[in-house]
Amino acid sequence: MNDIYSESPAKPRPQIALENQSYWDGLRRHQLLVQRCLTCAKLRHYPRPMCDACYSFEYDWHALSGSATVHSWTVTHHAFHAGFKQDLPYVTVTADLRDGIRLQAPLAGSDVNLAVGARLDLEFIDVDAELTIISMRIRA
């Protein structure tokens, strides 16, 4: 094997900007924060500058419980980035959080009891000193 390809490429890292800094800081503290519109109180995830309901630019950050149910899922057999090749196959769930937000995250642990409506718990994965990401696990 050629030495250039002997190591797996690193996984891509998120681009942290002013609009999403509080989200990533919350994950470092093992807290899931989403934006809440100060005009109409709508929760929104992913972080963005404007509310899609009332078009207000005013928001604060609101902590969510992390309790969820499975809305849907997909099993990935082909890596969209070479850094994920060693993880294949892996499951990504679309989760409906109890707080009214829908998000996607990798599934941690076994997928043997995976079904629409299955109860999930949020987990935090400390990638390194600067980055924490989320995953979901089927509740036992």
VEXKOLTOR-765003 format. One record per atom (N, C-alpha, C): atom name; residue number from 0; x, y, z; residue in one letter. Coordinates in Angstrom, 1 decimal. Atoms other than C-alpha are relative to their C-alpha. Example, Ala and Ser with C-alpha at 12.3 -4.5 7.8 and 13.67 -1.06 7.14 Angstrom:
! VEXKOLTOR-765003
+------+------+--------+--------+--------+------+
! papa ! ropa !     xx !     yy !     zz ! fimi !
+------+------+--------+--------+--------+------+
!    N !    0 !    0.9 !   -1.2 !    0.0 !    a !
!   CA !    0 !   12.3 !   -4.5 !    7.8 !    a !
!    C !    0 !    0.9 !    1.2 !    0.0 !    a !
!    N !    1 !   -0.9 !   -1.1 !    0.0 !    s !
!   CA !    1 !   13.7 !   -1.1 !    7.1 !    s !
!    C !    1 !   -0.8 !    1.1 !    0.8 !    s !
+------+------+--------+--------+--------+------+
! end
This chain:
! VEXKOLTOR-765003
+------+------+--------+--------+--------+------+
! papa ! ropa !     xx !     yy !     zz ! fimi !
+------+------+--------+--------+--------+------+
!    N !    0 !    0.9 !   -1.2 !    0.0 !    m !
!   CA !    0 !    0.0 !    0.0 !    0.0 !    m !
!    C !    0 !    0.9 !    1.2 !    0.0 !    m !
!    N !    1 !   -0.7 !   -1.2 !    0.1 !    n !
!   CA !    1 !    1.2 !    3.5 !   -0.8 !    n !
!    C !    1 !   -0.1 !    0.7 !    1.4 !    n !
!    N !    2 !    0.0 !   -0.7 !   -1.3 !    d !
!   CA !    2 !    2.2 !    5.4 !    2.4 !    d !
!    C !    2 !   -0.9 !    1.2 !    0.0 !    d !
!    N !    3 !    0.9 !   -1.2 !    0.0 !    i !
!   CA !    3 !    0.1 !    8.4 !    1.3 !    i !
!    C !    3 !   -1.4 !   -0.4 !    0.5 !    i !
!    N !    4 !    1.3 !    0.5 !   -0.3 !    y !
!   CA !    4 !   -3.0 !    6.3 !    1.8 !    y !
!    C !    4 !   -0.1 !   -0.9 !    1.2 !    y !
!    N !    5 !    0.0 !    1.0 !   -1.0 !    s !
!   CA !    5 !   -2.0 !    4.3 !    4.8 !    s !
!    C !    5 !   -0.8 !    0.4 !    1.3 !    s !
!    N !    6 !    0.8 !   -0.5 !   -1.1 !    e !
!   CA !    6 !   -3.8 !    6.5 !    7.3 !    e !
!    C !    6 !   -1.3 !    0.5 !   -0.5 !    e !
!    N !    7 !    1.3 !   -0.5 !    0.4 !    s !
!   CA !    7 !   -7.5 !    7.3 !    7.2 !    s !
!    C !    7 !    0.0 !    1.5 !    0.2 !    s !
!    N !    8 !    0.1 !   -1.5 !   -0.1 !    p !
!   CA !    8 !   -8.3 !   11.0 !    6.6 !    p !
!    C !    8 !   -0.8 !    0.3 !    1.3 !    p !
!    N !    9 !    0.7 !   -0.5 !   -1.2 !    a !
!   CA !    9 !   -9.6 !   13.0 !    9.6 !    a !
!    C !    9 !   -1.5 !    0.3 !   -0.4 !    a !
!    N !   10 !    1.4 !   -0.4 !    0.2 !    k !
!   CA !   10 !  -13.4 !   13.5 !    9.9 !    k !
!    C !   10 !    0.0 !    1.5 !   -0.1 !    k !
!    N !   11 !    0.2 !   -1.5 !    0.1 !    p !
!   CA !   11 !  -14.5 !   17.0 !    8.9 !    p !
!    C !   11 !   -0.5 !    0.5 !    1.4 !    p !
!    N !   12 !    0.4 !   -0.6 !   -1.2 !    r !
!   CA !   12 !  -15.0 !   19.4 !   11.8 !    r !
!    C !   12 !   -1.0 !    1.1 !   -0.4 !    r !
!    N !   13 !    1.0 !   -1.1 !    0.3 !    p !
!   CA !   13 !  -17.9 !   21.9 !   12.1 !    p !
!    C !   13 !    0.7 !    1.3 !   -0.1 !    p !
!    N !   14 !   -0.5 !   -1.4 !    0.1 !    q !
!   CA !   14 !  -17.4 !   25.5 !   11.1 !    q !
!    C !   14 !   -0.7 !    0.8 !    1.1 !    q !
!    N !   15 !    0.6 !   -0.7 !   -1.1 !    i !
!   CA !   15 !  -18.0 !   27.4 !   14.3 !    i !
!    C !   15 !    0.1 !    1.5 !   -0.3 !    i !
!    N !   16 !    0.1 !   -1.4 !    0.3 !    a !
!   CA !   16 !  -19.2 !   31.0 !   13.7 !    a !
!    C !   16 !   -0.8 !    0.7 !    1.1 !    a !
!    N !   17 !    0.7 !   -0.8 !   -1.0 !    l !
!   CA !   17 !  -20.9 !   33.8 !   15.7 !    l !
!    C !   17 !   -1.4 !   -0.6 !    0.3 !    l !
!    N !   18 !    1.4 !    0.5 !   -0.1 !    e !
!   CA !   18 !  -24.4 !   32.4 !   15.0 !    e !
!    C !   18 !   -0.1 !   -1.3 !    0.7 !    e !
!    N !   19 !    0.2 !    1.3 !   -0.6 !    n !
!   CA !   19 !  -23.7 !   28.9 !   16.3 !    n !
!    C !   19 !    1.0 !   -0.2 !    1.2 !    n !
!    N !   20 !   -1.0 !    0.1 !   -1.0 !    q !
!   CA !   20 !  -20.9 !   29.5 !   18.9 !    q !
!    C !   20 !   -0.7 !   -0.5 !    1.3 !    q !
!    N !   21 !    0.7 !    0.4 !   -1.3 !    s !
!   CA !   21 !  -23.4 !   29.2 !   21.9 !    s !
!    C !   21 !   -0.5 !   -1.5 !   -0.1 !    s !
!    N !   22 !    0.4 !    1.5 !    0.1 !    y !
!   CA !   22 !  -24.7 !   25.8 !   20.5 !    y !
!    C !   22 !    1.2 !   -0.9 !    0.3 !    y !
!    N !   23 !   -1.2 !    0.8 !   -0.2 !    w !
!   CA !   23 !  -21.1 !   24.4 !   20.4 !    w !
!    C !   23 !    0.5 !    0.1 !    1.4 !    w !
!    N !   24 !   -0.4 !   -0.2 !   -1.4 !    d !
!   CA !   24 !  -20.3 !   25.9 !   23.8 !    d !
!    C !   24 !   -0.9 !   -0.8 !    0.9 !    d !
!    N !   25 !    0.9 !    0.8 !   -0.8 !    g !
!   CA !   25 !  -23.4 !   24.3 !   25.3 !    g !
!    C !   25 !    0.4 !   -1.5 !   -0.1 !    g !
!    N !   26 !   -0.4 !    1.4 !    0.1 !    l !
!   CA !   26 !  -22.4 !   20.9 !   23.9 !    l !
!    C !   26 !    1.3 !   -0.3 !    0.8 !    l !
!    N !   27 !   -1.2 !    0.3 !   -0.9 !    r !
!   CA !   27 !  -19.0 !   21.2 !   25.6 !    r !
!    C !   27 !   -0.3 !   -0.1 !    1.4 !    r !
!    N !   28 !    0.5 !    0.1 !   -1.4 !    r !
!   CA !   28 !  -20.9 !   21.6 !   28.9 !    r !
!    C !   28 !   -1.0 !   -1.1 !    0.1 !    r !
!    N !   29 !    1.0 !    1.1 !    0.0 !    h !
!   CA !   29 !  -23.1 !   18.6 !   27.9 !    h !
!    C !   29 !   -1.4 !    0.5 !    0.2 !    h !
!    N !   30 !    1.3 !   -0.6 !   -0.1 !    q !
!   CA !   30 !  -26.1 !   20.8 !   27.4 !    q !
!    C !   30 !   -0.4 !    0.3 !   -1.5 !    q !
!    N !   31 !    0.5 !   -0.3 !    1.3 !    l !
!   CA !   31 !  -28.2 !   20.9 !   24.2 !    l !
!    C !   31 !   -0.8 !    1.3 !    0.0 !    l !
!    N !   32 !    0.6 !   -1.4 !    0.0 !    l !
!   CA !   32 !  -29.0 !   24.6 !   23.5 !    l !
!    C !   32 !   -0.5 !    0.2 !   -1.4 !    l !
!    N !   33 !    0.6 !   -0.4 !    1.2 !    v !
!   CA !   33 !  -31.3 !   25.8 !   20.7 !    v !
!    C !   33 !   -0.4 !    1.4 !    0.1 !    v !
!    N !   34 !    0.5 !   -1.4 !    0.0 !    q !
!   CA !   34 !  -32.3 !   29.3 !   19.7 !    q !
!    C !   34 !   -1.5 !    0.0 !    0.2 !    q !
!    N !   35 !    1.4 !   -0.2 !   -0.2 !    r !
!   CA !   35 !  -35.6 !   30.6 !   20.9 !    r !
!    C !   35 !   -0.3 !    1.4 !   -0.4 !    r !
!    N !   36 !    0.3 !   -1.4 !    0.5 !    c !
!   CA !   36 !  -37.2 !   33.6 !   19.1 !    c !
!    C !   36 !   -0.6 !    0.8 !    1.2 !    c !
!    N !   37 !    0.5 !   -0.9 !   -1.0 !    l !
!   CA !   37 !  -37.8 !   36.5 !   21.5 !    l !
!    C !   37 !   -1.3 !    0.6 !   -0.3 !    l !
!    N !   38 !    1.3 !   -0.6 !    0.4 !    t !
!   CA !   38 !  -40.8 !   37.7 !   19.5 !    t !
!    C !   38 !   -1.1 !   -1.0 !    0.1 !    t !
!    N !   39 !    1.2 !    1.0 !    0.0 !    c !
!   CA !   39 !  -42.9 !   34.5 !   19.0 !    c !
!    C !   39 !    0.3 !   -1.3 !    0.8 !    c !
!    N !   40 !   -0.4 !    1.1 !   -0.8 !    a !
!   CA !   40 !  -41.0 !   32.0 !   21.2 !    a !
!    C !   40 !    0.2 !   -1.3 !   -0.7 !    a !
!    N !   41 !   -0.2 !    1.2 !    0.8 !    k !
!   CA !   41 !  -40.5 !   29.5 !   18.4 !    k !
!    C !   41 !    1.4 !   -0.5 !    0.3 !    k !
!    N !   42 !   -1.3 !    0.6 !   -0.1 !    l !
!   CA !   42 !  -37.6 !   27.1 !   19.1 !    l !
!    C !   42 !    0.5 !   -0.4 !   -1.4 !    l !
!    N !   43 !   -0.5 !    0.4 !    1.3 !    r !
!   CA !   43 !  -35.3 !   26.5 !   16.1 !    r !
!    C !   43 !    1.4 !   -0.6 !    0.1 !    r !
!    N !   44 !   -1.2 !    0.7 !    0.2 !    h !
!   CA !   44 !  -32.5 !   24.2 !   15.2 !    h !
!    C !   44 !    0.1 !   -0.4 !   -1.4 !    h !
!    N !   45 !   -1.4 !   -0.4 !   -0.2 !    y !
!   CA !   45 !  -30.0 !   24.5 !   13.4 !    y !
!    C !   45 !    0.0 !    1.5 !    0.3 !    y !
!    N !   46 !   -0.1 !   -1.4 !   -0.3 !    p !
!   CA !   46 !  -28.8 !   27.9 !   14.6 !    p !
!    C !   46 !    0.1 !    0.9 !   -1.3 !    p !
!    N !   47 !    0.0 !   -0.9 !    1.2 !    r !
!   CA !   47 !  -29.5 !   30.8 !   12.1 !    r !
!    C !   47 !   -0.4 !    1.4 !    0.5 !    r !
!    N !   48 !    0.2 !   -1.3 !   -0.5 !    p !
!   CA !   48 !  -29.9 !   34.5 !   12.3 !    p !
!    C !   48 !   -1.5 !    0.5 !    0.2 !    p !
!    N !   49 !    1.3 !   -0.5 !    0.1 !    m !
!   CA !   49 !  -33.6 !   34.9 !   11.6 !    m !
!    C !   49 !   -1.1 !   -1.1 !    0.3 !    m !
!    N !   50 !    1.1 !    0.9 !   -0.2 !    c !
!   CA !   50 !  -36.8 !   33.2 !   12.8 !    c !
!    C !   50 !   -0.8 !   -0.2 !   -1.3 !    c !
!    N !   51 !    0.7 !    0.3 !    1.2 !    d !
!   CA !   51 !  -38.6 !   31.4 !   10.0 !    d !
!    C !   51 !   -1.5 !    0.2 !    0.2 !    d !
!    N !   52 !    1.4 !   -0.2 !   -0.2 !    a !
!   CA !   52 !  -42.0 !   32.0 !   11.6 !    a !
!    C !   52 !   -0.4 !    1.5 !    0.0 !    a !
!    N !   53 !    0.4 !   -1.5 !   -0.1 !    c !
!   CA !   53 !  -42.0 !   35.8 !   12.3 !    c !
!    C !   53 !    1.0 !    0.9 !   -0.5 !    c !
!    N !   54 !   -1.1 !   -0.7 !    0.6 !    y !
!   CA !   54 !  -38.7 !   36.9 !   10.7 !    y !
!    C !   54 !    0.7 !    0.9 !    1.0 !    y !
!    N !   55 !   -0.7 !   -0.8 !   -1.0 !    s !
!   CA !   55 !  -37.4 !   38.4 !   13.9 !    s !
!    C !   55 !    1.5 !   -0.5 !    0.1 !    s !
!    N !   56 !   -1.5 !    0.3 !   -0.2 !    f !
!   CA !   56 !  -33.6 !   38.6 !   14.4 !    f !
!    C !   56 !    0.3 !   -0.1 !    1.5 !    f !
!    N !   57 !   -0.2 !    0.0 !   -1.4 !    e !
!   CA !   57 !  -34.0 !   38.6 !   18.2 !    e !
!    C !   57 !   -0.2 !   -1.4 !    0.5 !    e !
!    N !   58 !    0.1 !    1.4 !   -0.6 !    y !
!   CA !   58 !  -33.3 !   35.3 !   20.1 !    y !
!    C !   58 !    0.9 !   -0.1 !    1.2 !    y !
!    N !   59 !   -0.9 !    0.5 !   -1.1 !    d !
!   CA !   59 !  -31.9 !   33.7 !   23.2 !    d !
!    C !   59 !    0.3 !   -1.5 !   -0.2 !    d !
!    N !   60 !   -0.4 !    1.4 !    0.0 !    w !
!   CA !   60 !  -30.6 !   30.2 !   23.9 !    w !
!    C !   60 !   -0.8 !   -0.7 !    1.1 !    w !
!    N !   61 !    0.9 !    0.8 !   -0.9 !    h !
!   CA !   61 !  -32.9 !   27.6 !   25.5 !    h !
!    C !   61 !    0.5 !   -1.4 !    0.1 !    h !
!    N !   62 !   -0.5 !    1.4 !   -0.2 !    a !
!   CA !   62 !  -31.8 !   24.3 !   27.0 !    a !
!    C !   62 !   -1.1 !   -1.0 !   -0.2 !    a !
!    N !   63 !    1.0 !    1.1 !    0.2 !    l !
!   CA !   63 !  -33.6 !   21.1 !   25.9 !    l !
!    C !   63 !    0.4 !   -1.2 !    0.8 !    l !
!    N !   64 !   -0.1 !    1.1 !   -0.8 !    s !
!   CA !   64 !  -34.1 !   17.9 !   27.7 !    s !
!    C !   64 !    0.8 !   -1.1 !   -0.6 !    s !
!    N !   65 !   -0.7 !    1.1 !    0.6 !    g !
!   CA !   65 !  -32.6 !   15.5 !   25.2 !    g !
!    C !   65 !   -0.8 !   -1.3 !   -0.1 !    g !
!    N !   66 !    0.9 !    1.2 !    0.1 !    s !
!   CA !   66 !  -35.5 !   13.0 !   25.5 !    s !
!    C !   66 !   -0.7 !    0.1 !   -1.4 !    s !
!    N !   67 !    0.5 !   -0.1 !    1.4 !    a !
!   CA !   67 !  -36.7 !   12.0 !   22.0 !    a !
!    C !   67 !   -0.7 !   -1.4 !   -0.4 !    a !
!    N !   68 !    0.4 !    1.2 !    0.6 !    t !
!   CA !   68 !  -38.4 !    9.4 !   19.9 !    t !
!    C !   68 !    0.5 !   -0.1 !   -1.5 !    t !
!    N !   69 !   -0.5 !    0.1 !    1.4 !    v !
!   CA !   69 !  -37.4 !    8.0 !   16.5 !    v !
!    C !   69 !   -1.1 !    0.4 !   -1.0 !    v !
!    N !   70 !    0.9 !   -0.4 !    1.1 !    h !
!   CA !   70 !  -39.1 !    9.7 !   13.6 !    h !
!    C !   70 !    0.3 !   -0.8 !   -1.3 !    h !
!    N !   71 !   -0.5 !    0.8 !    1.2 !    s !
!   CA !   71 !  -37.0 !    7.9 !   10.9 !    s !
!    C !   71 !    1.5 !   -0.3 !    0.2 !    s !
!    N !   72 !   -1.5 !    0.3 !   -0.1 !    w !
!   CA !   72 !  -33.5 !    6.5 !   10.3 !    w !
!    C !   72 !    0.5 !   -0.4 !   -1.4 !    w !
!    N !   73 !   -0.6 !    0.5 !    1.2 !    t !
!   CA !   73 !  -31.1 !    5.6 !    7.6 !    t !
!    C !   73 !    1.3 !   -0.7 !    0.3 !    t !
!    N !   74 !   -1.2 !    0.7 !   -0.2 !    v !
!   CA !   74 !  -28.3 !    3.1 !    7.4 !    v !
!    C !   74 !    1.0 !    0.4 !   -1.2 !    v !
!    N !   75 !   -1.0 !   -0.5 !    1.0 !    t !
!   CA !   75 !  -25.2 !    4.5 !    5.6 !    t !
!    C !   75 !    1.0 !   -1.1 !   -0.3 !    t !
!    N !   76 !   -0.9 !    1.0 !    0.4 !    h !
!   CA !   76 !  -23.2 !    2.0 !    3.6 !    h !
!    C !   76 !    1.1 !    0.5 !   -0.8 !    h !
!    N !   77 !   -1.0 !   -0.6 !    0.8 !    h !
!   CA !   77 !  -21.2 !    4.4 !    1.5 !    h !
!    C !   77 !    0.4 !    1.4 !    0.7 !    h !
!    N !   78 !   -0.4 !   -1.2 !   -0.8 !    a !
!   CA !   78 !  -19.1 !    7.1 !    3.3 !    a !
!    C !   78 !   -0.1 !    1.2 !   -0.9 !    a !
!    N !   79 !    0.1 !   -1.3 !    0.7 !    f !
!   CA !   79 !  -19.9 !   10.7 !    2.1 !    f !
!    C !   79 !    1.3 !    0.7 !    0.1 !    f !
!    N !   80 !   -1.3 !   -0.6 !   -0.2 !    h !
!   CA !   80 !  -16.4 !   11.6 !    3.3 !    h !
!    C !   80 !    0.9 !   -1.1 !    0.5 !    h !
!    N !   81 !   -0.9 !    1.1 !   -0.3 !    a !
!   CA !   81 !  -13.4 !    9.3 !    3.6 !    a !
!    C !   81 !    0.3 !   -0.2 !    1.5 !    a !
!    N !   82 !   -0.2 !    0.1 !   -1.4 !    g !
!   CA !   82 !  -13.0 !   10.1 !    7.3 !    g !
!    C !   82 !   -1.0 !   -0.9 !    0.7 !    g !
!    N !   83 !    1.0 !    0.8 !   -0.6 !    f !
!   CA !   83 !  -16.2 !    8.1 !    8.0 !    f !
!    C !   83 !    0.0 !   -1.5 !   -0.5 !    f !
!    N !   84 !    0.0 !    1.3 !    0.6 !    k !
!   CA !   84 !  -15.2 !    5.0 !    6.0 !    k !
!    C !   84 !    0.2 !   -1.1 !    1.1 !    k !
!    N !   85 !   -0.2 !    1.0 !   -1.0 !    q !
!   CA !   85 !  -14.0 !    3.1 !    9.1 !    q !
!    C !   85 !   -1.2 !   -0.2 !    0.9 !    q !
!    N !   86 !    1.3 !    0.1 !   -0.8 !    d !
!   CA !   86 !  -17.5 !    3.6 !   10.7 !    d !
!    C !   86 !   -1.1 !   -0.8 !   -0.7 !    d !
!    N !   87 !    1.0 !    0.7 !    0.8 !    l !
!   CA !   87 !  -19.4 !    1.8 !    8.0 !    l !
!    C !   87 !   -0.3 !   -1.4 !    0.4 !    l !
!    N !   88 !    1.2 !   -0.8 !    0.2 !    p !
!   CA !   88 !  -22.2 !    0.8 !    8.1 !    p !
!    C !   88 !   -0.3 !    0.7 !    1.4 !    p !
!    N !   89 !    0.4 !   -0.6 !   -1.2 !    y !
!   CA !   89 !  -23.6 !    3.3 !   10.6 !    y !
!    C !   89 !   -1.4 !    0.6 !   -0.2 !    y !
!    N !   90 !    1.4 !   -0.5 !    0.0 !    v !
!   CA !   90 !  -27.1 !    4.5 !   11.5 !    v !
!    C !   90 !   -0.1 !    1.4 !    0.4 !    v !
!    N !   91 !    0.3 !   -1.4 !   -0.4 !    t !
!   CA !   91 !  -28.3 !    8.1 !   11.6 !    t !
!    C !   91 !   -1.5 !    0.0 !    0.2 !    t !
!    N !   92 !    1.4 !   -0.1 !   -0.3 !    v !
!   CA !   92 !  -31.6 !    8.8 !   13.3 !    v !
!    C !   92 !   -0.5 !    1.4 !   -0.2 !    v !
!    N !   93 !    0.7 !   -1.3 !   -0.1 !    t !
!   CA !   93 !  -34.0 !   11.6 !   12.8 !    t !
!    C !   93 !   -0.9 !   -0.1 !    1.2 !    t !
!    N !   94 !    0.6 !    0.1 !   -1.3 !    a !
!   CA !   94 !  -35.3 !   12.3 !   16.3 !    a !
!    C !   94 !   -0.9 !    1.1 !    0.2 !    a !
!    N !   95 !    1.0 !   -1.1 !   -0.5 !    d !
!   CA !   95 !  -38.4 !   14.2 !   17.5 !    d !
!    C !   95 !    0.3 !    0.2 !    1.5 !    d !
!    N !   96 !   -0.2 !   -0.3 !   -1.4 !    l !
!   CA !   96 !  -37.3 !   15.8 !   20.7 !    l !
!    C !   96 !   -1.3 !    0.4 !    0.7 !    l !
!    N !   97 !    1.2 !   -0.3 !   -0.7 !    r !
!   CA !   97 !  -39.9 !   16.1 !   23.4 !    r !
!    C !   97 !   -0.4 !    1.5 !    0.0 !    r !
!    N !   98 !    0.2 !   -1.4 !    0.0 !    d !
!   CA !   98 !  -39.4 !   19.9 !   23.2 !    d !
!    C !   98 !   -0.5 !    0.6 !   -1.3 !    d !
!    N !   99 !    0.6 !   -0.5 !    1.2 !    g !
!   CA !   99 !  -40.7 !   20.1 !   19.7 !    g !
!    C !   99 !    1.0 !    0.2 !   -1.2 !    g !
!    N !  100 !   -1.1 !   -0.1 !    1.0 !    i !
!   CA !  100 !  -37.4 !   20.1 !   17.7 !    i !
!    C !  100 !    0.2 !   -1.3 !   -0.6 !    i !
!    N !  101 !   -0.4 !    1.3 !    0.7 !    r !
!   CA !  101 !  -36.5 !   17.5 !   15.1 !    r !
!    C !  101 !    1.5 !    0.2 !   -0.4 !    r !
!    N !  102 !   -1.4 !   -0.1 !    0.4 !    l !
!   CA !  102 !  -32.8 !   16.8 !   14.6 !    l !
!    C !  102 !    0.5 !   -1.4 !   -0.4 !    l !
!    N !  103 !   -0.6 !    1.2 !    0.5 !    q !
!   CA !  103 !  -30.5 !   14.2 !   13.1 !    q !
!    C !  103 !    1.3 !   -0.2 !    0.8 !    q !
!    N !  104 !   -1.2 !    0.3 !   -0.8 !    a !
!   CA !  104 !  -27.7 !   12.4 !   15.0 !    a !
!    C !  104 !    0.3 !   -1.5 !   -0.3 !    a !
!    N !  105 !   -0.4 !    1.4 !    0.2 !    p !
!   CA !  105 !  -25.7 !    9.2 !   14.7 !    p !
!    C !  105 !   -0.6 !   -0.8 !    1.2 !    p !
!    N !  106 !    0.6 !    0.9 !   -1.1 !    l !
!   CA !  106 !  -27.2 !    6.2 !   16.7 !    l !
!    C !  106 !    1.2 !   -0.6 !    0.6 !    l !
!    N !  107 !   -1.0 !    0.6 !   -0.7 !    a !
!   CA !  107 !  -24.9 !    5.0 !   19.4 !    a !
!    C !  107 !   -0.5 !   -1.4 !    0.5 !    a !
!    N !  108 !    0.4 !    1.3 !   -0.5 !    g !
!   CA !  108 !  -25.0 !    1.3 !   20.5 !    g !
!    C !  108 !   -0.8 !   -0.8 !   -1.1 !    g !
!    N !  109 !    0.6 !    0.9 !    0.9 !    s !
!   CA !  109 !  -27.1 !   -1.4 !   19.0 !    s !
!    C !  109 !   -1.3 !    0.6 !   -0.6 !    s !
!    N !  110 !    1.2 !   -0.5 !    0.6 !    d !
!   CA !  110 !  -29.9 !   -0.8 !   16.5 !    d !
!    C !  110 !   -1.0 !   -1.1 !    0.0 !    d !
!    N !  111 !    0.9 !    1.1 !    0.0 !    v !
!   CA !  111 !  -31.7 !   -4.1 !   17.3 !    v !
!    C !  111 !   -1.4 !    0.3 !    0.3 !    v !
!    N !  112 !    1.4 !   -0.4 !   -0.4 !    n !
!   CA !  112 !  -34.7 !   -2.4 !   18.8 !    n !
!    C !  112 !   -0.5 !    1.3 !   -0.7 !    n !
!    N !  113 !    0.3 !   -1.2 !    0.7 !    l !
!   CA !  113 !  -34.8 !    0.5 !   16.3 !    l !
!    C !  113 !   -1.4 !   -0.1 !   -0.7 !    l !
!    N !  114 !    1.4 !    0.0 !    0.6 !    a !
!   CA !  114 !  -38.4 !    1.3 !   15.3 !    a !
!    C !  114 !   -0.5 !    1.5 !    0.1 !    a !
!    N !  115 !    0.6 !   -1.3 !    0.0 !    v !
!   CA !  115 !  -40.4 !    4.4 !   14.5 !    v !
!    C !  115 !   -0.7 !    0.1 !    1.4 !    v !
!    N !  116 !    0.6 !   -0.2 !   -1.3 !    g !
!   CA !  116 !  -41.5 !    5.8 !   17.9 !    g !
!    C !  116 !    0.8 !   -0.5 !    1.2 !    g !
!    N !  117 !   -0.9 !    0.4 !   -1.1 !    a !
!   CA !  117 !  -38.7 !    4.1 !   19.9 !    a !
!    C !  117 !    0.5 !    1.2 !    0.8 !    a !
!    N !  118 !   -0.5 !   -1.1 !   -0.8 !    r !
!   CA !  118 !  -37.6 !    6.2 !   22.8 !    r !
!    C !  118 !    1.5 !    0.1 !    0.0 !    r !
!    N !  119 !   -1.4 !   -0.3 !    0.1 !    l !
!   CA !  119 !  -34.2 !    7.8 !   22.6 !    l !
!    C !  119 !    0.5 !    0.9 !    1.1 !    l !
!    N !  120 !   -0.6 !   -0.9 !   -0.9 !    d !
!   CA !  120 !  -31.8 !    9.5 !   24.9 !    d !
!    C !  120 !    1.2 !    0.6 !   -0.7 !    d !
!    N !  121 !   -1.1 !   -0.8 !    0.6 !    l !
!   CA !  121 !  -29.3 !   12.2 !   23.9 !    l !
!    C !  121 !    1.3 !   -0.4 !    0.8 !    l !
!    N !  122 !   -1.3 !    0.2 !   -0.6 !    e !
!   CA !  122 !  -25.6 !   11.4 !   24.5 !    e !
!    C !  122 !    1.0 !    1.0 !   -0.5 !    e !
!    N !  123 !   -1.0 !   -0.9 !    0.4 !    f !
!   CA !  123 !  -22.6 !   13.7 !   24.3 !    f !
!    C !  123 !    1.3 !   -0.8 !   -0.2 !    f !
!    N !  124 !   -1.3 !    0.6 !    0.3 !    i !
!   CA !  124 !  -19.3 !   12.6 !   22.7 !    i !
!    C !  124 !    1.0 !    1.0 !    0.0 !    i !
!    N !  125 !   -1.2 !   -0.9 !    0.0 !    d !
!   CA !  125 !  -16.2 !   14.5 !   23.7 !    d !
!    C !  125 !    1.0 !   -0.5 !   -1.0 !    d !
!    N !  126 !   -0.9 !    0.4 !    1.0 !    v !
!   CA !  126 !  -14.2 !   14.2 !   20.5 !    v !
!    C !  126 !    1.4 !    0.4 !    0.4 !    v !
!    N !  127 !   -1.3 !   -0.5 !   -0.6 !    d !
!   CA !  127 !  -11.3 !   16.3 !   22.0 !    d !
!    C !  127 !   -0.3 !    1.1 !    0.9 !    d !
!    N !  128 !    0.2 !   -1.1 !   -0.9 !    a !
!   CA !  128 !  -10.8 !   19.3 !   24.2 !    a !
!    C !  128 !   -0.8 !    1.1 !   -0.5 !    a !
!    N !  129 !    0.7 !   -1.1 !    0.6 !    e !
!   CA !  129 !  -12.4 !   21.6 !   21.7 !    e !
!    C !  129 !   -1.3 !   -0.3 !   -0.6 !    e !
!    N !  130 !    1.2 !    0.4 !    0.8 !    l !
!   CA !  130 !  -15.2 !   19.6 !   20.2 !    l !
!    C !  130 !   -0.8 !   -1.1 !    0.7 !    l !
!    N !  131 !    1.0 !    1.0 !   -0.5 !    t !
!   CA !  131 !  -18.3 !   17.8 !   21.6 !    t !
!    C !  131 !   -1.1 !   -0.1 !   -1.0 !    t !
!    N !  132 !    1.1 !    0.2 !    1.0 !    i !
!   CA !  132 !  -20.9 !   16.3 !   19.3 !    i !
!    C !  132 !   -1.1 !   -0.9 !    0.8 !    i !
!    N !  133 !    1.1 !    0.8 !   -0.6 !    i !
!   CA !  133 !  -24.2 !   14.5 !   20.0 !    i !
!    C !  133 !   -0.2 !   -1.3 !   -0.7 !    i !
!    N !  134 !    0.5 !    1.3 !    0.6 !    s !
!   CA !  134 !  -25.5 !   11.0 !   19.4 !    s !
!    C !  134 !   -1.3 !   -0.3 !    0.7 !    s !
!    N !  135 !    1.2 !    0.5 !   -0.7 !    m !
!   CA !  135 !  -28.7 !    9.2 !   20.3 !    m !
!    C !  135 !    0.1 !   -1.5 !    0.3 !    m !
!    N !  136 !   -0.1 !    1.4 !   -0.4 !    r !
!   CA !  136 !  -29.1 !    5.9 !   22.0 !    r !
!    C !  136 !   -1.4 !   -0.5 !    0.3 !    r !
!    N !  137 !    1.3 !    0.5 !   -0.3 !    i !
!   CA !  137 !  -32.2 !    3.7 !   22.2 !    i !
!    C !  137 !   -0.1 !   -0.2 !    1.5 !    i !
!    N !  138 !    0.2 !    0.2 !   -1.5 !    r !
!   CA !  138 !  -33.6 !    3.8 !   25.8 !    r !
!    C !  138 !   -0.2 !   -1.4 !    0.3 !    r !
!    N !  139 !    0.1 !    1.4 !   -0.5 !    a !
!   CA !  139 !  -33.2 !    0.5 !   27.6 !    a !
!    C !  139 !   -1.3 !   -0.2 !    0.7 !    a !
+------+------+--------+--------+--------+------+
! end
